[in-house]
Amino acid sequence: MGKKGPQSRNKKAKSKKLKAVEHKHKDKVAAETAPLLEIKNLQTHFHVDEGVAKAVDGVSYTVHRGRTLGVVGESGCGKSVTAMSVMDLIPQPPGKIVGGEIIFDGKSLLKMSAAERRALRGDEMGMIFQEPMTSLNPVFTVGEQIAEGLRLHRGMSRQEALDRAVELLDLVRIPAPEERIKQYPHEMSGGMKQRVMIALALSCDPKLLIADEPTTALDVTIQAQILNLMRNLQLRIGMSIILITHNLGVVAELADDVVVMYAGRIVERAPVNELFERPRHPYTKGLFKARPLMHADVDELYVIPGSVPNPLAWPPGCRFAPRCPYATAACRKEIPELEDVGHNHQAACIRLGEID
């Protein structure tokens, strides 16, 4: 066989180079389209004197880059515990993640060291806590508390961090921010403290913001401003948001996708418009029925009968069965799994085809 000429070798080299460029482009596209956060079969339990409380018992959901996931459900359904598991803030003991995976930006959080997880918290992941009255440190000024994360994660000097703290307080519509940074939490109203928490969570432009009831203590006007701020920041820096709330109006305003949690598990998930137009699970239907409507001609609000069961002893079968108007004997025995019902919509009910 004769030797290959220069032209043949050049073609081969160009082909290799082209393939390398194509692979690099595909990897970049994959990295950009891959979910920012994946939770797979997460199980977080609390070992107490009475037994084991299975607060989160097999939760799986995905948060895509630049999108907002709304997480709804009654108190005690595991919404906040799931978020605290992601942030590595479960008190140990009594709490412990006993199973599942948490993948953040392609990295397994549960395989990281405590120091590595701590470095992510407050930098690439921020959280607006449910109770600002107890989440802020009473012995430091609010300016010092915001500046701490900036100095730790961004390497700013004390003055640079305080200057940035003033900008952040102005961003969340706190008047006279130059004076407010010198105040202690007890000198502020509940709404002011909530906005300080939001400024703190957003200080390092996180990739993921977990907002646990972020507008609970705010009046309607400020609530609208904060939601608009979160939306604008999301557009500016591509931030993903997990929005935990009881307020379905806030979900409709801000969320792209929604998961409905009940008794430590997900019972329904769908794009926001699909869920609002076609709720499928009896629990989700109950939540929508219980919404206060401005023009509704009713004497009193609908209330889902009963209450969320005790996580120390979840009922057998479907956990909503004791409160469900459609429940049968089979519902109390068989544990329903999420089923695809079309349009990226899933629900966990063995009677889906019968109750629509």
Backbone torsions as a table, in degrees:
resi	resn	phi	psi	omega
1	MET	NA	138.8	-179.2
2	GLY	-79.3	163.2	179.0
3	LYS	-75.0	147.9	177.5
4	LYS	-74.6	137.5	-178.4
5	GLY	-76.8	172.4	-179.6
6	PRO	-58.9	-35.7	-178.4
7	GLN	-64.5	-41.4	178.9
8	SER	-64.9	-42.2	179.9
9	ARG	-65.6	-37.5	179.1
10	ASN	-65.0	-40.8	178.7
11	LYS	-61.9	-41.9	-179.5
12	LYS	-64.5	-41.0	-179.8
13	ALA	-65.7	-41.5	178.8
14	LYS	-64.8	-39.4	179.3
15	SER	-62.6	-43.0	178.6
16	LYS	-63.4	-41.8	-178.9
17	LYS	-64.8	-42.0	179.2
18	LEU	-62.8	-42.4	179.0
19	LYS	-63.7	-39.3	179.6
20	ALA	-63.5	-41.5	178.4
21	VAL	-64.7	-42.6	179.6
22	GLU	-62.0	-43.6	179.0
23	HIS	-63.3	-40.8	-179.7
24	LYS	-63.3	-41.7	178.8
25	HIS	-64.4	-43.7	179.8
26	LYS	-63.0	-40.4	178.6
27	ASP	-63.3	-39.1	179.5
28	LYS	-65.6	-45.2	178.7
29	VAL	-61.8	-43.1	179.4
30	ALA	-61.9	-41.2	-179.8
31	ALA	-65.1	-37.2	-178.3
32	GLU	-75.5	-30.6	-177.1
33	THR	-95.6	-14.4	178.6
34	ALA	-64.4	145.3	179.2
35	PRO	-59.0	146.1	175.9
36	LEU	-74.2	-39.3	-178.0
37	LEU	-133.9	131.3	174.1
38	GLU	-126.9	123.1	174.4
39	ILE	-109.6	124.4	-175.2
40	LYS	-123.8	114.2	174.6
41	ASN	49.6	44.9	-176.9
42	LEU	-69.8	134.5	177.7
43	GLN	-131.9	113.8	178.8
44	THR	-120.4	117.2	-175.4
45	HIS	-117.4	155.6	177.2
46	PHE	-122.1	122.0	-179.8
47	HIS	-92.8	108.4	-178.2
48	VAL	-120.3	175.0	-176.8
49	ASP	-59.4	-33.7	-177.0
50	GLU	-79.2	-14.8	-178.1
51	GLY	145.0	-150.2	-178.2
52	VAL	-110.5	118.2	177.4
53	ALA	-92.5	111.7	-177.7
54	LYS	-88.5	75.2	-172.6
55	ALA	-63.6	-41.2	174.9
56	VAL	-122.3	121.2	-167.0
57	ASP	-132.8	64.4	177.1
58	GLY	101.2	46.0	-177.7
59	VAL	-92.1	134.4	176.4
60	SER	-135.3	124.9	170.0
61	TYR	-156.6	165.9	-174.5
62	THR	-126.1	139.8	174.6
63	VAL	-117.9	117.3	-178.2
64	HIS	-86.3	156.4	-177.5
65	ARG	-62.9	132.1	177.0
66	GLY	74.3	10.2	-178.3
67	ARG	-118.0	162.6	-179.8
68	THR	-114.0	126.5	176.0
69	LEU	-104.7	120.2	174.2
70	GLY	-88.7	134.6	177.6
71	VAL	-119.7	116.3	-174.6
72	VAL	-123.8	162.8	-178.3
73	GLY	147.8	164.3	-179.8
74	GLU	-69.7	165.4	174.5
75	SER	-60.2	140.7	179.7
76	GLY	88.9	8.7	-179.4
77	CYS	-91.9	-7.0	176.6
78	GLY	102.2	8.0	-177.4
79	LYS	-62.9	-52.7	-177.4
80	SER	-70.9	-35.3	179.6
81	VAL	-64.7	-36.9	175.7
82	THR	-61.4	-45.5	179.7
83	ALA	-64.5	-41.6	179.5
84	MET	-66.6	-29.6	175.9
85	SER	-66.0	-41.8	177.8
86	VAL	-62.0	-40.8	-177.6
87	MET	-81.1	-1.8	-177.8
88	ASP	59.6	45.1	-178.5
89	LEU	-119.0	16.1	176.1
90	ILE	-72.5	123.8	179.1
91	PRO	-65.4	125.9	-178.3
92	GLN	-123.4	120.3	-15.6
93	PRO	-69.2	170.8	7.7
94	PRO	-91.0	-9.8	-173.9
95	GLY	-84.1	155.4	177.4
96	LYS	-162.7	136.0	172.4
97	ILE	-80.5	113.8	-172.9
98	VAL	-101.3	-7.4	-179.9
99	GLY	-171.3	162.7	176.8
100	GLY	99.5	-175.6	-179.0
101	GLU	-135.1	148.5	171.4
102	ILE	-129.1	110.2	-178.6
103	ILE	-107.0	116.4	178.8
104	PHE	-116.7	119.3	178.9
105	ASP	52.8	40.9	176.9
106	GLY	84.1	-0.5	-178.1
107	LYS	-115.5	139.3	178.7
108	SER	-80.5	113.3	-178.4
109	LEU	-65.4	-34.8	-175.7
110	LEU	-74.4	-12.7	176.4
111	LYS	-96.8	-4.2	178.7
112	MET	-81.7	160.7	173.2
113	SER	-76.5	164.0	179.2
114	ALA	-60.4	-37.0	179.8
115	ALA	-66.6	-38.6	178.7
116	GLU	-66.5	-40.6	178.3
117	ARG	-67.5	-37.5	179.3
118	ARG	-65.1	-34.0	179.2
119	ALA	-67.4	-30.9	178.1
120	LEU	-74.5	-35.9	-175.0
121	ARG	-70.6	124.7	-177.9
122	GLY	91.4	-15.5	178.4
123	ASP	-108.8	-76.3	179.6
124	GLU	-83.9	-18.1	176.2
125	MET	-127.5	126.4	177.0
126	GLY	-120.2	155.7	-178.9
127	MET	-140.2	131.7	170.8
128	ILE	-95.2	112.7	-173.8
129	PHE	-80.1	157.2	-174.7
130	GLN	-68.7	-31.0	-175.6
131	GLU	-120.4	88.1	-179.2
132	PRO	-64.4	-25.8	-178.8
133	MET	-63.7	-30.5	-178.3
134	THR	-109.1	-6.6	-176.4
135	SER	-89.9	-20.3	177.6
136	LEU	-90.8	143.4	-179.3
137	ASN	-76.9	122.4	-175.0
138	PRO	-70.7	-15.4	-174.3
139	VAL	-99.3	1.3	176.1
140	PHE	-121.2	147.3	175.6
141	THR	-66.1	158.7	-179.5
142	VAL	-65.9	-32.2	177.7
143	GLY	-63.5	-42.8	179.0
144	GLU	-64.6	-36.2	-178.9
145	GLN	-70.2	-37.9	175.9
146	ILE	-70.4	-40.4	-176.8
147	ALA	-66.9	-29.0	-177.0
148	GLU	-57.1	-47.9	-179.9
149	GLY	-65.2	-37.7	179.3
150	LEU	-66.2	-38.7	178.5
151	ARG	-70.6	-37.6	-178.1
152	LEU	-72.9	-47.3	-172.5
153	HIS	-94.4	-24.3	-177.1
154	ARG	-112.8	-3.5	176.7
155	GLY	67.2	24.9	-179.4
156	MET	-76.8	155.3	171.7
157	SER	-73.6	167.8	-178.5
158	ARG	-59.3	-43.9	-178.0
159	GLN	-69.0	-40.4	177.3
160	GLU	-60.5	-42.0	-178.8
161	ALA	-67.4	-39.2	178.4
162	LEU	-67.8	-37.5	176.5
163	ASP	-62.4	-41.3	178.0
164	ARG	-67.3	-35.1	177.4
165	ALA	-61.7	-39.1	176.8
166	VAL	-61.4	-44.2	179.1
167	GLU	-61.0	-41.2	-178.1
168	LEU	-68.3	-39.7	177.9
169	LEU	-66.3	-35.9	175.5
170	ASP	-66.2	-36.3	-179.6
171	LEU	-62.6	-35.5	-179.9
172	VAL	-94.4	19.0	171.4
173	ARG	65.7	39.7	172.2
174	ILE	-93.5	121.4	-177.7
175	PRO	-68.8	152.0	179.7
176	ALA	48.2	56.8	-175.3
177	PRO	-62.4	-27.7	179.3
178	GLU	-62.2	-31.3	178.1
179	GLU	-87.5	-35.8	-176.4
180	ARG	-64.4	-31.6	-178.5
181	ILE	-64.6	-16.4	-179.7
182	LYS	-90.6	-4.8	-176.4
183	GLN	-89.7	157.0	175.3
184	TYR	-94.4	158.7	-177.4
185	PRO	-53.4	-37.1	-176.8
186	HIS	-68.2	-13.7	178.9
187	GLU	-87.3	1.2	-177.1
188	MET	-116.1	155.4	175.5
189	SER	-74.9	169.8	178.9
190	GLY	-60.2	-42.0	178.9
191	GLY	-64.4	-38.5	177.3
192	MET	-63.7	-44.4	179.9
193	LYS	-62.7	-37.6	178.1
194	GLN	-61.7	-41.2	180.0
195	ARG	-70.3	-32.7	173.8
196	VAL	-62.7	-41.9	177.6
197	MET	-60.3	-39.5	179.7
198	ILE	-66.4	-43.3	177.3
199	ALA	-60.3	-41.2	179.9
200	LEU	-63.9	-43.7	-178.3
201	ALA	-66.0	-32.6	-176.4
202	LEU	-91.9	-1.8	-169.6
203	SER	-58.5	-35.5	-176.1
204	CYS	-104.0	18.7	-179.1
205	ASP	49.7	64.3	-174.7
206	PRO	-67.3	154.2	172.5
207	LYS	-71.3	-34.0	-179.0
208	LEU	-127.6	126.3	174.5
209	LEU	-113.2	122.6	174.5
210	ILE	-100.7	115.2	-176.9
211	ALA	-110.1	103.8	-177.4
212	ASP	-96.0	101.8	-175.9
213	GLU	49.8	60.1	-171.5
214	PRO	-70.2	-16.5	-175.3
215	THR	-120.7	19.1	-174.8
216	THR	-59.1	-45.2	-173.2
217	ALA	-92.3	10.6	-173.9
218	LEU	-106.3	148.3	174.9
219	ASP	-74.6	170.9	-170.8
220	VAL	-60.8	-39.6	-178.3
221	THR	-65.1	-48.4	-179.8
222	ILE	-67.8	-36.2	177.3
223	GLN	-57.0	-45.6	179.3
224	ALA	-62.6	-39.3	179.1
225	GLN	-64.3	-42.6	-177.9
226	ILE	-67.6	-42.6	178.2
227	LEU	-62.8	-38.8	178.0
228	ASN	-66.6	-39.2	176.7
229	LEU	-61.2	-46.2	179.8
230	MET	-62.5	-40.2	179.2
231	ARG	-64.9	-43.4	-179.5
232	ASN	-66.4	-39.8	177.5
233	LEU	-65.3	-38.2	178.2
234	GLN	-61.2	-42.9	178.9
235	LEU	-67.8	-35.5	-175.7
236	ARG	-74.6	-43.3	-173.8
237	ILE	-114.1	4.1	178.0
238	GLY	71.0	24.7	-176.5
239	MET	-69.3	141.8	172.0
240	SER	-95.2	149.9	-176.4
241	ILE	-131.4	134.6	165.1
242	ILE	-105.5	115.2	-176.3
243	LEU	-106.8	108.0	179.3
244	ILE	-97.8	121.6	-175.4
245	THR	-160.5	158.3	170.2
246	HIS	-94.5	-11.8	-172.3
247	ASN	-88.4	103.4	-178.6
248	LEU	-68.0	-24.1	175.3
249	GLY	-66.0	-39.8	176.8
250	VAL	-66.1	-38.9	177.1
251	VAL	-60.8	-46.7	179.8
252	ALA	-61.5	-33.1	-177.3
253	GLU	-75.2	-37.9	-167.6
254	LEU	-116.8	-29.5	-169.8
255	ALA	-80.9	150.5	170.7
256	ASP	-98.5	-38.7	-178.9
257	ASP	-131.9	157.2	-177.0
258	VAL	-136.4	138.8	166.3
259	VAL	-119.3	140.0	178.7
260	VAL	-108.2	122.8	-178.5
261	MET	-107.8	143.7	174.6
262	TYR	-148.4	127.6	175.1
263	ALA	51.9	48.9	173.5
264	GLY	80.2	4.2	-178.9
265	ARG	-136.2	164.0	175.0
266	ILE	-90.6	128.1	179.9
267	VAL	-105.1	-17.6	179.2
268	GLU	-160.8	145.6	172.4
269	ARG	-150.5	144.3	-175.1
270	ALA	-171.4	162.8	168.1
271	PRO	-59.1	150.0	-170.2
272	VAL	-59.0	-44.8	-178.7
273	ASN	-65.1	-39.6	178.9
274	GLU	-63.4	-42.7	-178.5
275	LEU	-66.2	-42.4	-178.1
276	PHE	-69.2	-32.2	-179.3
277	GLU	-82.4	-34.3	-174.6
278	ARG	-138.3	65.0	173.9
279	PRO	-63.1	135.7	-173.5
280	ARG	-111.6	-36.4	-176.6
281	HIS	-78.5	140.9	179.7
282	PRO	-55.6	-34.3	179.3
283	TYR	-67.5	-44.9	178.3
284	THR	-61.5	-41.7	177.9
285	LYS	-60.4	-39.1	178.0
286	GLY	-64.4	-41.1	178.0
287	LEU	-61.8	-43.3	179.6
288	PHE	-67.0	-37.8	-180.0
289	LYS	-66.6	-27.9	-177.5
290	ALA	-85.3	-1.0	179.5
291	ARG	-66.9	137.2	171.3
292	PRO	-75.6	126.4	-180.0
293	LEU	-113.5	134.1	-173.8
294	MET	-59.0	-39.9	-173.4
295	HIS	-104.5	12.8	-179.0
296	ALA	-74.1	133.2	179.9
297	ASP	-96.1	74.5	-179.2
298	VAL	-132.1	150.5	-180.0
299	ASP	-81.1	-32.6	179.6
300	GLU	-148.4	155.5	-178.3
301	LEU	-72.2	147.8	173.8
302	TYR	-72.3	141.4	177.6
303	VAL	-127.5	130.5	175.0
304	ILE	-64.6	123.8	-177.2
305	PRO	-62.6	150.0	177.5
306	GLY	79.1	-164.0	-178.9
307	SER	-146.7	168.0	178.9
308	VAL	-62.1	131.8	-177.8
309	PRO	-67.0	165.2	-179.4
310	ASN	-73.2	127.1	179.8
311	PRO	-65.4	-11.5	175.0
312	LEU	-74.2	-19.3	-178.0
313	ALA	-152.3	73.3	176.3
314	TRP	-60.5	142.5	178.8
315	PRO	-67.8	154.1	178.6
316	PRO	-70.2	160.6	179.5
317	GLY	67.5	-143.6	177.6
318	CYS	-69.4	125.9	-175.4
319	ARG	-72.7	-15.1	177.8
320	PHE	-91.1	-8.7	-174.4
321	ALA	-53.4	-42.0	-179.4
322	PRO	-61.3	-18.5	-178.3
323	ARG	-112.3	-2.5	-169.9
324	CYS	-89.6	129.4	178.9
325	PRO	-71.9	-13.3	-178.3
326	TYR	-102.9	1.7	-171.4
327	ALA	-67.0	142.1	175.0
328	THR	-120.4	178.6	177.7
329	ALA	-60.8	-35.9	179.3
330	ALA	-64.7	-34.9	179.8
331	CYS	-62.6	-31.5	-177.1
332	ARG	-83.4	-2.3	179.2
333	LYS	-113.8	-40.0	-172.7
334	GLU	-95.0	129.7	176.8
335	ILE	-83.1	115.8	-176.7
336	PRO	-77.2	142.0	174.9
337	GLU	-105.1	158.2	177.8
338	LEU	-64.1	129.4	178.8
339	GLU	-118.7	142.5	177.9
340	ASP	-74.0	125.4	178.8
341	VAL	-116.1	15.1	177.0
342	GLY	95.6	156.4	177.6
343	HIS	59.5	41.5	-179.1
344	ASN	56.4	32.8	-174.8
345	HIS	-115.3	130.6	179.0
346	GLN	-131.0	145.7	176.8
347	ALA	-145.7	152.0	-177.2
348	ALA	-114.1	89.6	179.0
349	CYS	-156.0	129.8	-177.1
350	ILE	-76.2	-8.2	-178.7
351	ARG	-111.1	23.0	-175.5
352	LEU	-52.3	-46.3	-177.2
353	GLY	-72.1	-14.2	-174.5
354	GLU	-98.2	-25.9	-171.2
355	ILE	-105.0	-2.0	-179.4
356	ASP	-66.6	NA	NA
